[in-house]
Amino acid sequence: MKYRLRYAPSPTGFFHIGGARTALLNYLYAKHFAGEFIVRIEDTDVERNVEGGIDSQLNNLAWMNIAPDESLKNPGKFGPYVQSEKLKRYQDLAHELLKQNKAYYCFCTKEELDKNRKIALENGQTPKYNRACLHLSQAEIQAKLATNVPYVIRLKMTDNINIEWDDLIRGHMSVPTSALTDPVLLKANGIPMYNFAVVVDDYDMQITHVLRGDEHLSNTPYQIAIKQALGFDKQPIAYGHMSIIVDETGKKLSKRNKELKQFIEDYKTMGFLPIAIDNFLALLGWTAPNNKEIFSLTELVTIFDPKRLSKAPAFFDFKKLLWISSQHFKLLGDEQYLLFVKPFLKISLDKWQNNLGTILLMFKSQLQYAGQLNDLITQTFCLDYDESVCRKIIDEVGIDSFKKCLLTFKTHVNNCQEWTLSNVDEIINLTKKDSGLQGKALYMPMRYACIFKEHGPEMNKIIFVVGKQNIIKNIEKLLGAIQ
């Protein structure tokens, strides 16, 4: 049996991190077992669909390097891959269930249903359909159909049985049908309900495993019942329900939490590496062997084990995401790094253009996402003389040491004929030797003379980037200011 797993988003919103985790783990599951990963679009909730919702899903999946074997953009033989293109299929199956007496017409109005729901709640009961239309006579049904009374089609649940499945993550599950209602299969407008369409699609696409969030636990018994009624249970499906994702307060992640960025597009715009997002999301509800935490996508596919999926809530730890992202930046080759980060520069670096690569590489070891470069560069190379910072350094190293360092440094900068990194290293060594200074007394004045800052990246690279004339000009400005 070839494993076939799917990610089936509805275009009612943009690509959320919860959906991204579902897509990723289904992809890893399928690929680990040399199976196929399918993306289909469940677009039948027409009123809630948003413009650009489908593109957001497919484009961001591509950005995460999650490549479906079949989708709207690369269809296979199990399409269509958009629900709205197969309405007749759903309608035909619903009416077939009517013929087999496994489903029935329901003519109840919304007002009647709301009234019954209210009564149930007032009596402390779980609201469920009271089956008012289950025992209508054929004559009554035909009369209502003849006068175009709106109807839905409901599945007739079997009484007094348990619907059971062995969940991939939660173990054996059993739900009595007494706790369930007769679900609507087809709405009055001929559009299928979610649970009905899903069962048909999974069967038509020969899906073997359904891995999804725990919010779908309540849907599973209905889907199994519908599958049995259709005779689709001869094609088995293994269900697994992943843990919820919680925020820093321990509450289930909600789109109303505006403090936490929750859409993949946000992280893409900030300049996170796709593999950093993949790596982080894979660890939300799944643990790797040996507690290792940094992986390539290929490694994740190789080591993925569904038995290591957890039902315990997964904490969306943004600080951990930043750490994982920083590790992946460090793993990049210099050329890969520069190619990725350059498009995220928003500040003007015309005066540094000749040394742009050197500047960007200075921050490689501390970068968490590419958009940070704008602030890091500004805070390092775009400052001006600040008397309070200068006085702080003088108080720390002493005025005589401060002046001696600057004068010696200026001499060797001025004497340098060819401005190279190796010659800059020589300038630092000569300044140290001739001044007799070391540690903070040597490096803090030199650094301040270059970038008007007491801390920063490697000394030799800072000197090289700032350049000979700028350093001499800065030293003269400093010496004039402290006379």
N, C-alpha and C positions, 0 to 999 in steps of 0.2 A: 504493500500500500504506500503510495506517495503521499507524504504529508502536504496538505493544502490549508494554509491559514490566511485570514483576511483582516484587513482594517476597513471598516465601513462607516466613514463619517457622514454626518448630515451637514449640508452647507448653510446651516443656520447661524454660523459664526466663523471666526477665523481660527487658525491652527493653534489650539490650546496645548499647554504642556501635558495635560492629562491625556489628550488624544495622541500627542507625540510619543508619550511613554507606551501607550497601547500599541501604536504602530510599530515602534522599535522592538518591543518584546515579541510581538508576533513575527516580525521579520527575523529576529535572532532564532526563534523557535523553529521556523520553517527552514532557514538556511543551515542550522546546525544538523538537521536531519536530511539535508540534501533535498528539501521540499520546495514548494512554491509559495510565494507571497502575493496575495491579490489585494488590490484596492478597488472597492466599488463605492459609488456615491448613493446615499439614501436620501433622496431629494423630494420625498412625497409630502413633507410638511411645508407645503408651498407658501403659506402665509408667513412663516418664520425664516425662509431662505433669504440670505443676504447676497447682494451683488458682490461678486469676487470671492465668494465663499469656497467654491470648487477650486479656483486657481490658487487660493491661499493654501489649501490642503496639499494639492499636487506639487506646487512649486517649493513649498517648505520641506516636504518629504524629499524632494530632489536635493535641496540644500543640505539636508542631513545625510545625504548619500544612501538613503533607503530607497532602493530601486525595485519597484514592483515587477513581477513577472507578467502580470496582466493588469490592465487598468483602462480607464477611458482613453488615455493617450497611446497605449500599446495593447489593444484588445487581443484576446485569445479566442478560443472556440467556445467559451462558457459565458459569453455576453448575452444581452447588453450589460454594461457595467454602471448604468444609471437606472434607478428604479422607475423613473417616470417614462422610460422607453418600453416598459414591459407590463403596462397596466392590464392589458387584455389577459395576460397569463394569470395574474392574481384573480381577476374577475371570473375567469373560467373555472379556476380551482374552487373558489368560494361557492359558485353555483353548483359545482359537482358535489360538494359537501351537503348542500341543500337537498339534492336529489337522493343522496345516501342517508338522509335523516340524521346526519351528524352535525348539522347546523340548522338555524331557523331564522326566519324573518323577525325583526323586532321593530315595531312601529311606535314605540314609546317616544314621547316628546321630551325635549330637554327639561321642560318644566316638571314633567312627571318624574323624571329621573332625579332631578334636584330635590324634589319634595321627599322622595323615598330615601334619599341619602341623608337628608336632614332628620327624618324620623329615626333612622338607624343610629345616627350619632347621639340623638337625644336619649335613646334607650341603651346607650353604652355598647352598641354592636358595631362590628366592622362593616362599613358600607359595601354592599354588593348588590348586583342586579337581582330583583325579586322574581324574575322569570315570568313576568306577567304575560309575555307573548309566546311562551313555550308551548302552551296547549291550545292555541287558537285553532279553530277548525279550518279545513281546506277552503270552505265557503267564505269564512271571514277573511282569510288571507287573500283570496282571489278578489273579493269585493274591495279591499283596501288597495290592492295593486291596480285594479281597474280604474279607481278614482285618483291614482297617482299620489297616494299617501306616502310621504317620505319614509324610508326604512333603512336599517342597517342589517347586516348579517352577523349573527352571533354563533360562536361554537357552543355546542351542547356538551358541557363537561360531564364526564362519567362520575356518578355519585359514589361516595364512600370507598374511594381507593386512595392510595398514596402514590404520588409521582416522585420517582427516585432517580438519582444519578450519583455517580462517583466523581466528585469535583477534583480536578487536577491539583488544586491548592487546599481546599477545605475538607477534603475527605467525603465520606458518604453523606448525602443530603436526602431528606425525605419531607415532602410537603403534602398534607391531606387535601383532597379536593374540596373538603368542606370549608377550607380557609380561602378558597378561590371563588371567583365569579365566572360567569359565562362571558368570555372576552369578545369584543367586537372584532370581526375579521375584515369587513368591508364597510366603509362609511357610506353615508347616503349619496355622496358625490361620486362613488365608485372608486375612491382612493383607498388602498389597503391600509390597515393599521400596522404600526411598527412590527409587532410580534408576528403577524401573519406574513408580511413581506420578507422579514428576515429568514423565517423558516423556508420559504420558497426559494429565496436566493441562495441560502447555504446548500440546499439540496441541488439546485440547478448547477451550482458552481463546484459541486463535489467537495465542499469544505469538510475537513476531517477533524479539525481542532478549533474551538472558539475560545480565545483568551481575551478577557475584557475586564472592565472595572467592576467592583463589587456592587455598584448601583444597579447592575443588571441582574443581580441575584433573584429579585422578585419577578423578573421576566422569564427566567429559565423554565419554571414548571409550566407556564403557559405555552412556551415554545415547544416543549416536549409533548404536551397534550395535542397541540396543533399538528406536530410532526406525525404523531401516532394516528391521528384522524385521517391525515392525508396518505397514510401508508408509506411515509418516508423514513420510518424508523429502521428499515432494513439497511439503510446507509448510516452507520453509526457516527455520532459526533461526540468528541470528548470536550466537556466544558470546564473552564477554569476561571475563577473570579479573583482578580488581583486586589491587593490591599488598597485602602483609601490613601490619598496623599493628604497630609495635614500641614498646617502652617506652624509658625513659631509658638502659637498659643495652644497647639494641640487640637485645633478645630479643623474639620474637613475643609480642604482648600476651596475657597469660594471666589468667584469672579468679582464679588463685591469687595474683596480685599484689595484695595488700590495700592497698598504699600508694596505689594509683591508683583513683579512683572510676571505675567502668566501666559504670554503668547510668544511663540517661537520667533515671530517677526521682531519683537522687542530685542531679543538676544542677538539676532542677526544684525540689526541696526547698530547695536552697541559694539559689535566687533568681536563676538565670541567665535571661536573656532567650531565648526560643525561637530568635530569629533569630541570636543569638550562637552557639548550638549548631549551627544549620544552616550558618552561615558557616564555622565551624571545621571541621566534618566534611566540607564540600565540598572543603576544601583538603588533605584527607588522601588523597593519591594522585592529585590533579588540580591543575593550575596554571591560573590565569587569565591572560589576555593582559595585557601591560604590567606584570606583577608587582603589580597591584592586589590588595588583600587584604580590603577591607571592602565588603560587598555586602548589599543586600536580597534577599529570596527571588526577587522578580521579576527583579532584575538577574542573579541566578545562572541563572535559566531562560533569559534572553535570551542570555547570553554562553557558555553551556555548549557545549563542543566535545569530543566523545568522543576526538578525536585527541590531546587534551592529557592524557588519562589516562596515568599512569605505572606501569611495572611495578616501579620501585624501591621499597623499603620506605618506608612513611610513618611518620614519628615523631610519636607522640602527645605533643605539647609542651604541658603544662598551663600554663606561663607564657604561651605564645602565646594559649591559650584565654582567659586572664584579660585579656590586652591587647585581644583582639578584643571581648570582652564589654564592657570599659570604653569602647571606641570607640562601641559601639552605645548604651550609656547616654547618652553625650554627644549622640548624634543624636536622642534622644527629645525631643519637646516637653515643657514642664514639666508639663502636665496628664497626659499619657501616663505620664510618669515617676512622678508621685505616685500615680496609679491602680495602677501595677504594684507599687511598692515597699511601700505601706502594709500589705498583708496579711502581710509578712514581719517586721513589728515584733513582738518578743516582750517587750520591756521596757516598764515602766509610764512613760508620759510625761504623766501627768495634769496636773502643774504647768506643762507646756509646751504644753498642748493648743491654746491660742489661737495659738501660733506654730509648730505642728507642720509645716505646709507649708514655712515658711521654714527650719526646722531640716533637714528632709529634703533640700531643694534645695541646702543648703550643701555636701553631700557628693556631689552629682551628678557633678562632674568627676573625682572620685577613686574612684567606686564600680566594683567589678568584678563583684559579684553582690549582690543585695538583702539577703541575710542578714548582710552585713558591717555594715549600718547599726546593728545592735544594739551591736556593739563600738565603732564610730566615735562613736556618740552617748554611750555610757557613758564613753569615754575623753575626751570633750570637755566634757560638761555634768554629769557625775556624780562629779567629783573633789572632794576637800576640801583644805583648807590643808595643805601639806607644807613643813615648815621647810627641808628640804635643798634643794628646788627654789627656794624663796624666796631663800635665801642665795646660791645659784648666780647668780640674776639680779642680786642686789645686788652681788656680786663683779664682775659683768660691766659693770654700768652705774654703779655707785657709790651709796653710801647716800644722799647728798644729792640726786642726780638721781632716785632711786627715790621718796623722800618728796615731792620737789617735783612730780613727775609725778602721784602719787596725790592730793595735796591740790588741785592745779589741776583734775584730772579730776573729783574729787568736787564741786568748786564748780560746774562747768558742768553736771554731771549733775543736781545739786540744783536748779539754776536753770531747767532745761528744763521748760516747761509742758505741751507736747504731745509725747508719745513716738512719733515717726515716724522712718522711715529717713532722711529728709532732715534732720531735726533732729539725729539721731545723727551724721550727717556733719558738721554744724556744731559739735557738741560736740568731735569729734576735732580739727577745725581750730582751734577756740578754745584747746583744751588745748595744742596744738602752738605756737600763737602766744604765749600768755601764759607758758608754761613755758620757751620758748626751746629746747625739746628736739626731737630728731628721731631717725629711725632706731630702733635697738634701745632707746635710752634712753627713747624715747617709747612705743613699741608693746609692749615686753615687760612693763613694769609694768602698763600698762592691760589687756593681755590676762590677766595673772595675776590682776588684781583682779576680772576677770569670771568666769574659769573655772578659776583655780588651775593654769594650764598655760602654758608659755612659747611653745608653737606651736599653731596651729589655723587654722580657716577665716577668711574675711574679717572684719576687725576690726569694721566697722560692723554686720554681721549678728549677730555675737556679742553686741555691746553691746545691740542692739535686742532680741534674744531673751532675754537674762538679765534685762533690765528694771531700771528706775530704783532701786527699793527694794533689790533684791538686790545691786546694785553698791555702793550706799552702805553697806550692811551689811558687805559683804566688805572694802571699803576700811578701814572702822573696825576690823575684826578684824585686818587686816594691820598697820595703824599701831600698834595696841596690842601686837601680837606682836613688833615690831622696836624698841620703845622701849628 
